[in-house]
Amino acid sequence: QVQLVESGGGLVQPGGSLRLSCAVSGSMLSFYAMGWYRQAPGKQRDMVATITIDGRTNYADSVKGRFTISRDNAKNTMYLQMNSLKPEDTAVYYCNALRSGRAIPYWGQGTQVTVSS
């Protein structure tokens, strides 16, 4: 049973930083791609950043230059470093993982990020 568990969310002031973690049960090497998504109240879930098993990354335009996605295969953990946070970054952040041979991605339960003064 694969489980993804996010942590690191919270309340931060505009301009602040947070680092989200996504801990994976089992080996991350079985996932050819992983990513972070976010969903604000009343809005659809959108891609924030993705990373492939060989380290290629992709970012939403709204977070380029501020967020950094990374993965530590030895620790079975993926991260999202978020700097220069803005109120519009407020959302529930979810981690996602794709495995070969499985059409449906795995999802975590989400962690709330609130950017407010």
One Martini backbone bead per residue (centre of mass of N, CA, C, O) as a GRO file, in nm:
protein
  117
    1GLN     BB    1   0.089   0.041   0.028
    2VAL     BB    2   0.066   0.356  -0.080
    3GLN     BB    3   0.214   0.651   0.079
    4LEU     BB    4   0.141   1.004   0.116
    5VAL     BB    5   0.309   1.255   0.329
    6GLU     BB    6   0.246   1.564   0.434
    7SER     BB    7   0.451   1.855   0.530
    8GLY     BB    8   0.499   2.210   0.651
    9GLY     BB    9   0.273   2.365   0.697
   10GLY     BB   10   0.118   2.705   0.731
   11LEU     BB   11   0.180   3.018   0.876
   12VAL     BB   12   0.266   3.308   0.674
   13GLN     BB   13   0.423   3.575   0.572
   14PRO     BB   14   0.482   3.786   0.354
   15GLY     BB   15   0.802   3.674   0.223
   16GLY     BB   16   0.819   3.404   0.318
   17SER     BB   17   0.895   3.062   0.433
   18LEU     BB   18   0.870   2.717   0.310
   19ARG     BB   19   0.883   2.353   0.375
   20LEU     BB   20   0.790   2.083   0.199
   21SER     BB   21   0.685   1.742   0.259
   22CYS     BB   22   0.713   1.401   0.104
   23ALA     BB   23   0.634   1.097   0.226
   24VAL     BB   24   0.730   0.765   0.127
   25SER     BB   25   0.618   0.455   0.096
   26GLY     BB   26   0.879   0.330   0.002
   27SER     BB   27   1.003   0.347  -0.311
   28MET     BB   28   1.073   0.613  -0.537
   29LEU     BB   29   1.185   0.454  -0.794
   30SER     BB   30   0.884   0.377  -0.901
   31PHE     BB   31   0.874   0.685  -0.974
   32TYR     BB   32   0.887   0.884  -1.266
   33ALA     BB   33   0.692   1.095  -1.116
   34MET     BB   34   0.658   1.411  -0.943
   35GLY     BB   35   0.440   1.635  -0.734
   36TRP     BB   36   0.293   1.961  -0.703
   37TYR     BB   37  -0.018   2.073  -0.570
   38ARG     BB   38  -0.302   2.310  -0.578
   39GLN     BB   39  -0.590   2.428  -0.364
   40ALA     BB   40  -0.823   2.660  -0.369
   41PRO     BB   41  -1.096   2.798  -0.284
   42GLY     BB   42  -1.306   2.733  -0.559
   43LYS     BB   43  -1.076   2.572  -0.705
   44GLN     BB   44  -0.864   2.418  -0.888
   45ARG     BB   45  -0.625   2.186  -0.941
   46ASP     BB   46  -0.279   2.273  -0.955
   47MET     BB   47   0.019   2.298  -1.085
   48VAL     BB   48   0.349   2.365  -0.957
   49ALA     BB   49   0.544   2.095  -0.956
   50THR     BB   50   0.794   1.888  -1.123
   51ILE     BB   51   0.960   1.552  -1.110
   52THR     BB   52   1.186   1.338  -1.219
   53ILE     BB   53   1.393   1.071  -1.177
   54ASP     BB   54   1.627   1.258  -1.338
   55GLY     BB   55   1.551   1.578  -1.242
   56ARG     BB   56   1.334   1.702  -1.399
   57THR     BB   57   1.180   2.024  -1.426
   58ASN     BB   58   0.861   2.193  -1.343
   59TYR     BB   59   0.682   2.512  -1.367
   60ALA     BB   60   0.488   2.739  -1.275
   61ASP     BB   61   0.483   3.066  -1.351
   62SER     BB   62   0.398   3.171  -1.054
   63VAL     BB   63   0.682   3.015  -0.920
   64LYS     BB   64   0.909   3.111  -1.066
   65GLY     BB   65   1.196   3.174  -0.860
   66ARG     BB   66   1.059   3.064  -0.567
   67PHE     BB   67   1.047   2.761  -0.632
   68THR     BB   68   1.165   2.425  -0.515
   69ILE     BB   69   1.220   2.110  -0.640
   70SER     BB   70   1.276   1.788  -0.471
   71ARG     BB   71   1.469   1.474  -0.434
   72ASP     BB   72   1.517   1.192  -0.197
   73ASN     BB   73   1.567   0.866  -0.248
   74ALA     BB   74   1.697   0.773   0.024
   75LYS     BB   75   1.438   0.915   0.192
   76ASN     BB   76   1.165   0.917   0.047
   77THR     BB   77   1.167   1.240  -0.043
   78MET     BB   78   0.985   1.535  -0.103
   79TYR     BB   79   1.022   1.882  -0.207
   80LEU     BB   80   0.917   2.234  -0.116
   81GLN     BB   81   1.057   2.536  -0.178
   82MET     BB   82   0.929   2.843  -0.033
   83ASN     BB   83   0.954   3.169  -0.154
   84SER     BB   84   0.818   3.463  -0.153
   85LEU     BB   85   0.545   3.475  -0.034
   86LYS     BB   86   0.197   3.486  -0.120
   87PRO     BB   87  -0.135   3.508  -0.083
   88GLU     BB   88  -0.184   3.338  -0.359
   89ASP     BB   89  -0.051   3.068  -0.219
   90THR     BB   90  -0.300   2.995  -0.091
   91ALA     BB   91  -0.337   2.647   0.008
   92VAL     BB   92  -0.364   2.320  -0.077
   93TYR     BB   93  -0.105   2.081  -0.062
   94TYR     BB   94  -0.005   1.830  -0.301
   95CYS     BB   95   0.105   1.513  -0.355
   96ASN     BB   96   0.251   1.329  -0.640
   97ALA     BB   97   0.242   0.999  -0.812
   98LEU     BB   98   0.404   0.808  -1.075
   99ARG     BB   99   0.344   0.482  -1.217
  100SER     BB  100   0.420   0.233  -1.391
  101GLY     BB  101   0.113   0.085  -1.502
  102ARG     BB  102  -0.042   0.342  -1.378
  103ALA     BB  103  -0.294   0.573  -1.433
  104ILE     BB  104  -0.323   0.639  -1.133
  105PRO     BB  105  -0.244   0.853  -0.910
  106TYR     BB  106  -0.090   0.948  -0.629
  107TRP     BB  107  -0.209   1.082  -0.309
  108GLY     BB  108  -0.225   1.301  -0.075
  109GLN     BB  109  -0.390   1.487   0.191
  110GLY     BB  110  -0.253   1.744   0.263
  111THR     BB  111  -0.140   2.096   0.307
  112GLN     BB  112  -0.160   2.393   0.470
  113VAL     BB  113  -0.130   2.722   0.317
  114THR     BB  114  -0.076   3.045   0.476
  115VAL     BB  115  -0.080   3.385   0.351
  116SER     BB  116  -0.044   3.626   0.617
  117SER     BB  117  -0.073   3.929   0.824
   0.00000   0.00000   0.00000
